[in-house]
Amino acid sequence: MTVATKPETRSGALEAIYQRRAVRDYLPTPVPQETIQALLDAAVQAPTAMHLEPWSFVIIQDPARLKRYSDRAKALLAKGTPSHEGLLKVAGVSESDAHLARLLADPGFNIFYNARTLIVVCGKPMGSFVTADCWLAAENLMLAATSLKLASCCIGFAIPMLNTPGVKSELNIPAEVSAVAAIIVGFPTGTTPPVPRRAPEILKWLKET
């Protein structure tokens, strides 16, 4: 496999890009409010189609609520996922599906990895590029977290739960607004090694002739 190369010297944004990791183990130390505000300020500097800025944010720093939401998310996901035992009986089941079933069946598994802060990027119905804009804001937020020596991770498992009517009501998310990205942020317990990336697949590179 050809692996993506990185510049010999990096600084600023490039340094944050290459240092960012999806971290799944956090210290119980809370992230200060002023730091969260700095992350949000960085998030809204993202590109946005037609300057619509369709994003809004929910911040949850209550460990008990995050545990409840983790349990709700696991229960919701489990409804559409065969049990671990059921998967083992099916020939050709992928290891990723089996791993998912094991996680959802584990009462000790917390989808937020015990992080003390969850930031939800929500999208207002303001055109065709809302989802793209919100993910651009999420990436800005994660790179800003890296530059501030914080860890982060996207939690896709949380999205179906966050978009249920009951949870949206609890979080003051209007019915017409959708949770797009769920990002945990916190202080890592250790170091997460880099994961090699494939070199960019270039389908065509047209140059002036």
C-alpha positions, 0 to 999 in steps of 0.5 A: 500500500502506498502511504501518504507522505507528509512535509518534512517541516510543518507549522501552524495548521499543517502541524495540527492536521498531522497531529490530530487523532481520534482519541478514545480514552479521556481523563475526568478533567473538565474542559474550561468554558473559555476553552470551549468558547475558543473552539466554537469561535474557531468552528464558525470560521469554516467555509460556508456556502453562500455565507449562510452559516447554518450551524448551531451548537449544543454543549453537554458537560454533565457526565450523568446525562452523557452516560444516559445518552450513551445508553439510549444510543446503544439501545437505539442502535441495537434495535437495527443490529443483530445480536453478537450471538446471531452474527456468529451464526451467519456465514460471511459476517464481517468482523466490523459487524461482529465488533459493533454487536459486541460493543452494543451488548457491553454494558460498560461501553460508553460511546463517549469514552468517558469524555466530559464534553460533547459538542453537537454541531447542528444544521438549520435547513438553509440550503443544499450544503448544510451538512457539508458546512457543519462538517467543515465547522466540525473539522475546524473545531477538532483542529483547534482542539489539537492546537490547544493540546486537547483530544477529540473524536467524532461519535457517529453512534450518537447521531440517531439518538440526538435526532430523536424528538425526545432528546432534541426537546431536552437539548432545545434543538428545534424540530426543523434542525438536525444534529449533524456531527457529535464531537467529544473533547477532553484531555487524553489519558495518553498518546494515540499513535498515528494511523497511516493513510493511503496516498491520495487517489488521483483520478485525473490531473489535467495540466496545461499543454 
